[in-house]
Amino acid sequence: MDQFTCVDYKDHAVSVGSDSMAGAYIPRRDKGGQDHFGVGISHNNNLAPLKGSLSAINRAVSGT
C-alpha cells in the first residue's frame, strides 16, 4: 500500500436506523501519478474506508 497515496476521502451514511450502512469514497494516486477510485460500503464505519482503499488498489492492479 505504500505505492499509493490518498488523494481525498469522503464518507456518509447510506441508510438510517439500527442496521445503517456507511459508504466511503477514496481516490488513490499511484507513484506514476494516475488516480484510481474505490468505494467501500459496510455496516461497520471503520470497515467502509478500508474496503474503499482496497477497492481502489485492486482496480489499479487489475488495470480497470
DRENPA-3360 file (N, C-alpha, C; in nm, 2 decimals, always signed):
BEGIN
1 = MDQFTCVD = +0.08/-0.12/+0.00/+0.00/+0.00/+0.00/+0.09/+0.13/+0.00 ~ +0.22/+0.11/+0.02/+0.30/+0.23/+0.02/+0.32/+0.29/-0.12 ~ +0.27/+0.22/-0.22/+0.28/+0.27/-0.36/+0.17/+0.36/-0.39 ~ +0.08/+0.39/-0.30/-0.04/+0.47/-0.33/-0.05/+0.58/-0.22 ~ -0.10/+0.69/-0.26/-0.13/+0.80/-0.16/-0.28/+0.83/-0.17 ~ -0.33/+0.87/-0.06/-0.47/+0.90/-0.05/-0.49/+1.05/-0.10 ~ -0.57/+1.06/-0.20/-0.59/+1.19/-0.26/-0.70/+1.27/-0.19 ~ -0.81/+1.20/-0.15/-0.92/+1.26/-0.08/-0.99/+1.15/-0.01;
9 = YKDHAVSV = -1.09/+1.19/+0.07/-1.17/+1.09/+0.15/-1.30/+1.15/+0.18 ~ -1.41/+1.08/+0.14/-1.55/+1.12/+0.17/-1.62/+1.00/+0.23 ~ -1.70/+1.02/+0.33/-1.79/+0.91/+0.37/-1.92/+0.97/+0.42 ~ -2.02/+0.89/+0.42/-2.15/+0.93/+0.47/-2.24/+0.80/+0.50 ~ -2.35/+0.83/+0.56/-2.44/+0.72/+0.59/-2.52/+0.69/+0.47 ~ -2.53/+0.56/+0.44/-2.61/+0.52/+0.32/-2.76/+0.49/+0.36 ~ -2.78/+0.45/+0.49/-2.91/+0.43/+0.54/-2.92/+0.47/+0.68 ~ -3.03/+0.47/+0.74/-3.05/+0.51/+0.88/-3.11/+0.39/+0.96;
17 = GSDSMAGA = -3.10/+0.40/+1.09/-3.16/+0.30/+1.18/-3.05/+0.21/+1.23 ~ -3.10/+0.11/+1.30/-3.01/+0.02/+1.37/-2.92/-0.06/+1.28 ~ -2.97/-0.08/+1.15/-2.89/-0.16/+1.06/-2.83/-0.07/+0.95 ~ -2.80/+0.06/+0.99/-2.75/+0.16/+0.89/-2.61/+0.11/+0.83 ~ -2.59/+0.17/+0.72/-2.46/+0.13/+0.65/-2.39/+0.26/+0.62 ~ -2.25/+0.25/+0.61/-2.17/+0.36/+0.58/-2.11/+0.34/+0.44 ~ -2.09/+0.45/+0.36/-2.02/+0.44/+0.24/-1.90/+0.53/+0.24 ~ -1.79/+0.49/+0.18/-1.66/+0.57/+0.18/-1.61/+0.57/+0.04;
25 = YIPRRDKG = -1.58/+0.69/-0.01/-1.53/+0.71/-0.15/-1.38/+0.75/-0.14 ~ -1.29/+0.68/-0.19/-1.15/+0.70/-0.17/-1.07/+0.69/-0.30 ~ -1.03/+0.81/-0.35/-0.94/+0.80/-0.47/-0.79/+0.79/-0.42 ~ -0.72/+0.70/-0.48/-0.58/+0.68/-0.45/-0.49/+0.71/-0.57 ~ -0.38/+0.77/-0.55/-0.28/+0.80/-0.66/-0.16/+0.71/-0.65 ~ -0.13/+0.65/-0.77/-0.01/+0.56/-0.77/+0.11/+0.64/-0.79 ~ +0.23/+0.58/-0.78/+0.36/+0.65/-0.80/+0.37/+0.71/-0.94 ~ +0.30/+0.66/-1.04/+0.30/+0.72/-1.17/+0.21/+0.84/-1.19;
33 = GQDHFGVG = +0.14/+0.87/-1.09/+0.05/+0.99/-1.09/-0.09/+0.96/-1.14 ~ -0.12/+0.84/-1.16/-0.26/+0.80/-1.21/-0.35/+0.78/-1.09 ~ -0.47/+0.83/-1.10/-0.57/+0.82/-0.99/-0.65/+0.69/-1.01 ~ -0.69/+0.62/-0.90/-0.77/+0.51/-0.90/-0.88/+0.53/-0.79 ~ -1.00/+0.51/-0.83/-1.12/+0.54/-0.74/-1.17/+0.41/-0.68 ~ -1.20/+0.41/-0.55/-1.26/+0.30/-0.48/-1.37/+0.34/-0.39 ~ -1.47/+0.25/-0.38/-1.58/+0.27/-0.29/-1.60/+0.15/-0.20 ~ -1.62/+0.18/-0.07/-1.65/+0.07/+0.02/-1.78/+0.10/+0.10;
41 = ISHNNNLA = -1.86/-0.01/+0.12/-1.98/+0.00/+0.19/-1.98/-0.11/+0.29 ~ -2.02/-0.07/+0.42/-2.02/-0.17/+0.52/-2.12/-0.12/+0.64 ~ -2.16/-0.22/+0.72/-2.24/-0.18/+0.84/-2.14/-0.12/+0.94 ~ -2.01/-0.15/+0.93/-1.91/-0.10/+1.02/-1.85/+0.02/+0.97 ~ -1.86/+0.13/+1.04/-1.80/+0.26/+0.99/-1.65/+0.25/+0.97 ~ -1.58/+0.16/+1.04/-1.43/+0.15/+1.03/-1.40/+0.07/+0.91 ~ -1.48/-0.02/+0.87/-1.45/-0.11/+0.75/-1.48/-0.05/+0.62 ~ -1.57/+0.04/+0.61/-1.61/+0.11/+0.48/-1.48/+0.17/+0.42;
49 = PLKGSLSA = -1.41/+0.26/+0.49/-1.29/+0.32/+0.43/-1.18/+0.21/+0.39 ~ -1.17/+0.11/+0.47/-1.07/+0.01/+0.44/-1.11/-0.06/+0.31 ~ -1.24/-0.10/+0.30/-1.29/-0.16/+0.17/-1.27/-0.07/+0.05 ~ -1.29/+0.06/+0.07/-1.28/+0.16/-0.03/-1.13/+0.17/-0.08 ~ -1.04/+0.17/+0.02/-0.90/+0.17/-0.02/-0.86/+0.04/-0.10 ~ -0.90/-0.07/-0.05/-0.87/-0.20/-0.12/-0.93/-0.20/-0.25 ~ -1.05/-0.15/-0.27/-1.12/-0.14/-0.40/-1.03/-0.06/-0.50 ~ -0.99/+0.06/-0.45/-0.90/+0.14/-0.54/-0.77/+0.07/-0.58;
57 = INRAVSGT = -0.71/+0.01/-0.48/-0.58/-0.06/-0.51/-0.61/-0.18/-0.61 ~ -0.72/-0.26/-0.58/-0.75/-0.37/-0.67/-0.77/-0.32/-0.81 ~ -0.84/-0.21/-0.83/-0.87/-0.15/-0.96/-0.73/-0.11/-1.03 ~ -0.64/-0.06/-0.95/-0.51/-0.02/-1.01/-0.43/-0.14/-1.05 ~ -0.43/-0.25/-0.97/-0.36/-0.37/-1.00/-0.42/-0.44/-1.12 ~ -0.55/-0.44/-1.13/-0.62/-0.51/-1.24/-0.62/-0.43/-1.37 ~ -0.60/-0.30/-1.36/-0.60/-0.22/-1.48/-0.73/-0.17/-1.52 ~ -0.84/-0.18/-1.44/-0.97/-0.13/-1.47/-1.00/+0.01/-1.42;
% end
